[in-house]
Amino acid sequence: MKPLILLFIVILLSGFDSKKEINKWIKEDISYLRNLYIDIHKNPEISLMEKETSKKLANELNKIGFDVTENFGGYGIVGIFENGDGPNILYRTDLDALPMEEKTNLPYASKVKTMDIYGSEVGTMHSCGHDMHMTVWTGTARALIEKKDQWSGTLIMIGQPAEEIGAGAMMMLNEGLYSKFPVPDLGIALHSSPTILSGKVGFGKGYIMANTESVDITVFGEGAHGAAPHMSIDPIVTASLIVMELQTIVSRNINPLDDAVITVGSFRGGTKHNIIPDEVKLQLTIRTYKDEVRNLIHKRIKEICDGIGASVGLEKSRWPKITMPDTYTPANYNDPDLVDRLIFSASNSIGNENVVMAEPQMVGEDFARYGKTKEKIPTVMYWLGTVPEDRMNKYKNGNYALPALHSPYYYPEVEKSIETGVLVNTNALIDLFNN
């Protein structure tokens, strides 16, 4: 046998053996990670209040030898592990839960109630999978340190607060993430999927999540008795005209090949059956991928509001007031070359049949910000399947709807999801460090 072929076989077998060792370590660590998951799930904290969650994860990194900085950009965590020469790779998890009551009836369901930033008592639940994200993140760190002889480079573990309000990534970047710590060569993250079976992962290339922004419109009018509408300029009717006209932007102004969503999620006005009010407030969410589409939507919203304001007889000073925040959550763009590398690694870890292509969605995630700095860092966020098999079977039989993320009934298959996420991440990061 030729020496070159023999060397290739030796390297291939060596890599296979190392993956078997990693798989064995992860299986042995599952009990520890499951307990961690349940602890996190039972003790959720909402955005900007992740104090104990942050401490818990920082402690996990400290125990295995990371240089950890706490309370960075709010309750953010930065863990650095330098392991010789090689690339700098960022791996991020989010920390926050949502202000909603859990209705899963699981034995470890959250019973937590907390005061939100407005002083109202709210239920609290990890209904977006951040508890799974944190557990897989911790498990991956533990596996990589256990197998540190198999890779070299600098691992940057980010625990990010306030993802649910689209603020945490910017908070950490503004605090000096890329000036006070190593600048990553690439970055990865995962997100729990409510539609992919546990044991599988999903990848998408290019845009996978949308620009997301909130817009407020205040519609003015002149109030009157409900029995004398001719003496009013009814802001409820005016606002209704605006809502209907907004629906024509996507259908008639946006190129059919471009993606966009405009949803009016809140329509508030009036106090009593027979009183025409002076004012109505609308709250919108806008989802786009391309900046030119986003800008066109902004332009059309203003044109529609101004036009309708004039048409109902309002003075120009009382035309609808549009408030568009300066900041928004940018679209997540998966670097195609990095996706290919991750798919190759994941296929070797869990088999081709368990790696699926995922369609883009119009949800938002501020992980995109880590790649949109002046450094232009390639990033990928992929989907971790979490749906229990019994739920998937009921869904496939056609008589059951899978609970979505942000549903009070959502929960993941715990052990299989953790094992799959840690295995895929650990092998992927080792491959990325070594190639």
Order of alpha helices (4+ residues) and beta strands (2+ residues): alpha-alpha-beta-beta-beta-beta-beta-alpha-beta-alpha-alpha-beta-beta-beta-beta-beta-alpha-beta-beta-beta-alpha-beta-beta-alpha-beta-beta-alpha-alpha
